[in-house]
Amino acid sequence: MTTDNNKEFLTQEGRTGRGHRIEWLDAMRGFTMLLVVAYHVAQFGFAEDEKTSAALPFLVLFRMPLFFFVSGFLAYKANFVWNIKNTLPLVGKKLHVQIIPAVIFLCIFIIFKSKLPFWDGIMTALKSPTKNGYWFTWVLLQMFLIYYAISIAVHYVGIKSEKLKVKNGCSLFFWLAVWILSIVAYETLYLPKSFKYHQAPFYAYTSFIQTIRFMQFFLLGNIVHRYWKEIQRLFDSVWFFPLIATLAVVCCADIFRLHTLKFAWTNLPRTTAMYTLLLIVVMFFRHNLEWFRKERPLGKALQYAGAHTLDIYLLHFLLIPSLPFIGTWLNAHHPNFLLDILCSIGVAIPIVALCLLISQIAHTSKPLGKILFGK
């Protein structure tokens, strides 16, 4: 769903060069988009919820964090000078791409899918932090603006002070501190007795509560890209993958079965599971990058979907069929994760294909394609 052009190629050893896309990253993004559609098929098409579905509670842990991770990864520009003159064109581009398409498709969704009158539907959507599902582009815009503002500030402070030891507009210590602050802000959402600020209408109208929830993953992706060589050595170490895989299993066991932690600590295994599952997916696609090259049918299909995630995201809400009888049947066989996910993905695949077809038809007209999808 990120709209950044993926024009930088990173090999498994970490060498960089211009003019190529990161094939495994595009494939991973396409895979994650498929999971997003599958999640919404189960939620809206099958009328399941996280209490009755075997797949939804698991998918929600890492599908959106992965997208924000990729967006943050691509937001890093190694040779970019973060001054106001250079950044303003980026802001203008983001304002167009992240707002206009989402507003258009939200209006289309309300006209054709909502049971409310148009203006009532608009007001209901505005009051909701999820905007009938079209919250992602608005929240991603907020993340880009926050990141741009921080980068500009660091750039100008770095010019005046050599003590910060700024490298490419940042330092590892500084960005780790910003990332930790984003985690702290996220944790305040789960301490309602101590922090009630996010209950104000402002956070729902602006969807800023979602920005607080997911900004940490945008920053993580950005840090990973900045220090890619070092991160690859960590990924390739003999202990790292077994460690995060073990943590993922333990945390998922606590989330779905054990429930050993209570009150303020309840969110600890959930947060840990989000990070470990995200890293497992990233490491899997990077490690098996040969599977996901364009020469392979699987890689070609996933990369194509990954390069058009915004189009799929905007269109798929309009194409999800109402199949509540499948949800009833799945509930009768609950819990069965494999059955649940296969049914959801089985319906999601033709929806994604149809989204891509409609997108290509719309792009026949360049002005129409630019208005609808920002390209």
N, C-alpha and C positions, 0 to 999 in steps of 0.2 A: 504494500500500500504506500510505501514511501515513493516519492516522485523524483528523488535524486537520480540522475543518470549514473549508472554504475560503469564508469569508464576506466577503472584502474584494476589491473590484474595483479593478484598476489599469488605467487606459487607457494607450494607447501614449505619451501625453505625461507620464504619471506621476501624474495626479491620483488621489486615493483617496477612497473613500466606502464606507459600510457598507451591508450588505444584499444584495450581489450576489456571485456567484462569479466567479473569474477564469477566463473560458471557455477561453482558449487554454491555460492551465495545466492545467485538467482534461483537455482534449483531448490535450495532450502526455503527461500521466500515463497516459491510456488507451492511447495509441500505445506507450508504453514497456512497459506491462503486456502488450500483444500480443507485443512482442519477447521479453519474459521467458518467456511461454508457448511461443513459437516455439523459443526456445533449449532449453527443457526437452523439447519434442517431439523435437528433433534428438538431444538427449543421451540421453534415457531411452526415447523411442518408437522412434527410428531406430537406436539403439545406436551413434551416432557419438561421436567425441571430437575434441578440438581438433587432433589430428594428422591426422585423416582428413577432417574437415569443412572446407568452404570458408567457411561462414558463422559457425560458433561462435567462432573466435578474434577475429573482428571485433565481433560482438555483445557479447562479454564485456567489451569495452573501455569501454562507456558505458551499458549498460542499468541496472545497479545504481547506478553513480554518479548517474545521472539521478534515480532514486527518492530517494536520500538527499539530493540537492540540493533536490528539491521539499519533502521533510520539513523540512529546515533553513529553507527559504524561508518555510514556513507557521508555523514555530515562533516566528518573530519577531512580537512584539506591541508595536506602537508605544506604546500608552498604558498598558501593563501595569506595575504596580509590583511588582518582584521581591522582595517580602519573604516570610518564611516562611509567614505566614498566608494570603497569596494563592496561594502555590505549592503548598502541601500538597494542595488539591483536585485540581490538575493531576496531581500525582504519583499520587494514588489512582486517577484515571481512567486514566492510562497503565498502571498495574499491572494493572488489570482488562482493558483492551483488548489489551494487548500480550502477556499471558501466558496467560490462560484459553483464548481461542480457539485459539491455537497448540498448547497442550497437548492439547486435545480432538481436534484434527485430526491431530496426530502419533500419538495412540493409535489413531484410526480408520485411519490409513495403515498402521500396523504390523499391525493386525488383518487388513486386507483385501489389502494389497499386499506386505508383507514375507514372506520365506521363513523367517524365524527365528521361534521361539516368542516369545510376547508379551514376557515379561520379558527375554529375551535381546535382543530387538529394542529395548526401552527402554534397556537398558544400552549397547548398541552406539551408539544415537543420542546418548545423553548424552556418550559419549566422543568423539563426532565434533564438530568445530566447525561443521559444516553441518546437523546435526540432521535428517537425511533431507530436507533442503530447507527445514525450518521454522525456520531460524536468523534470518531477517530480522526478525521482530517482536521477538525477544529482544534482538538487537543494536540495533534502533532504540530500544528502551526504555533501554538503556544510554546511548545518545547523548543522549536527552532528559534523563536524570538528570544526566549530566555537564554539559549545557548549563544546566539549572536551577541546579545547584550553583554554576557559574561566575557566572551572572546574579545569584544571591542575594549571593554574595561581593562582586561589583562594586557592587551596590546599597548594601550596608551600608558598604563602604569609601568609596563616593562620597558618602554622607551626611556622613561625618566629614572628608572632605578635598575641598576645591574645586580642588586642584591637578590632579586627574585630568581636569578638564573633561569630566565625564560628561554625556552627552546620551542621554536615554532608556535609562539604565542601561549605557551602553557608550560607547566612543570608537573611532574607526576604527583608530587606532594599536594599541589594546589587542587588538581582535578580529583584526586582521591578524597580530599576534604569536602569538595562540592558534592561528590557522589555520596559520601557518608551523611551529609546534611540532608540529601534527598531521601535517604532511607529513614532518617529520624522523622522527617516530615510525614512520610508514608505511615510510620508506626503510630503517629498521633491520631490517625483516622480510626484506630482500633482501641483507643483509650478514651471512650466517650465521657467517663466520669471526670477526667482531667482536662480534656480538650473538646470544646463544643463549637469552635469557630466554624468548622466546615458544615454545620447545620444551617448556617445563614443562606437565604435564597440565592445570594450572589454565586455561590459555589455550584449550585445546580444550573442556574441560567447560563453561566459561562462554561460549564463542564470542567471547571478548574479542579474539582475534586478528583477527576480522572487523571489530570496532569500530575497532581500530587501522588497519585497511586502508581503511575507508570514512569515518571521522569527518571527514576533510578536506573531503569533498563536502557533508556536512551543514553544516559551518561556512561553506563557500563560498556555499551557498544562503542562509544567514542573513545574511551580509554583503551579498549582492546585494540582498536585500529591504530592508535597513537604508538602503542608499544607492541606491535604485532610480532616482531622478531622474538621478543622476550616471552610473550604469551605462547607462541608456538613451542618454545622450549618447555614451558610449563605443561602444555598439552601432551607433549611427547615423553614426559617423564614417566617412569614406570609406576609411580604411586598415585598420580593425580586422578586418573580416570577411575581406578578402583575405589578411591576415597569418595568421589562425588556420587558414584553409582551406589555405594553403600549408604551414604547420607540420603539419597533420593528414596531408596527402598524403605529405610527406617522412618523417614518423614511421611511418606505416603501411607505407611502402615499406621502411623499415629493419626493422620488426618482421617482415614477412611474406616479404621477399625478400633484402634486402642484408645484414643482420646485421653492420653495420660496427663497432658498439660491443661491447666484450667485458667480462666480469667485472663489477665493481661498477657500470659505466656502462650495462650492458645494459638496466636498468630505466628509464633516462632517456627514451628515445623512447616507451616504453609509457606512462609517466606523463603525458608531454606529449600523447600521442594521446588519453588519457582526458579530459583537460581540454578540448582543442580540439574533439573530437567532441561532448562534452556542450554546449559553448557554441554550436556550430553548430546543434544540435537546438533549443536554447532560442531562439536568434535566429530560426530558421526559423519556429517556431510563433508567436512574437511578431510577426514581420514580416507573416505571412500570417494574422493573427488573424481577418480577415473570413471565411476559409475554414472556421473552426472555431467559428463561432457556432451556437447551437441551431437557428437557422432553416435551417441547411444540414444535409442528411442525414448527411454525413461528420462534421460537428461534433457533431451530436446523438448519434450512435453512439459517438464517441470520448469525449465528455464523460460519457455514461452509464457507460461502462466505467471512466473515470477517477475517477468518484465512488464506485465500488464495487471499487477495486483490492484492498482487503484480502480481500473475499469471494472474488474470483477467485483470488488468491494461495493462500488456504487450501484451496480446492476443487480447483484444477486438477491437483494432483499425483495425485488419486484418479481422474482422468478420462483421463489420457494413455494412449492405446492402445499395445500392443506391436506395432510394425511394423518389425522388423529387416530385412526384405527390401527396404524402401525405402532404408535405410542402405547395404545391399549394392549396390543399383543406383546410388545416388549416388556411392559409392566407385569404382564402375566407370567413372564419368564425371567423376572428380575431376581437376583442380579446376574447379568451375563454381559461382561464388557465386550467380548469379541463379537457377539451377536449385535449388540447396540452400535458399536463403531462401524461394523461392516454395512449395516443398514443405512447409517447416516452417510458414510462415504459413497455407498452405491447410488444414493440419490444426489449427492453433492457433485459427483463427476460430470453427469450430463448438464447440471446447472452451470458449472464452470465452463464447459464447452460452449453452451449457448451464450453465456456472457461474452466469451471471446469472439464468437461469431457476430453478435450485435455490435461489439466494439469495432470490429473490422469494417462492418457496414457503415457505421457512423463516421469512421475515419476516411471513408471515400471522399467526404468533403472535409478539407483541412480546417476551414473555419468552424464547422460543426464539431469536429473532433477536439479542437482547441477549447471551445466553450464547454463541452460536456466533460472532457477528461483532462483539460489543462495541457494538452499536447498539440 
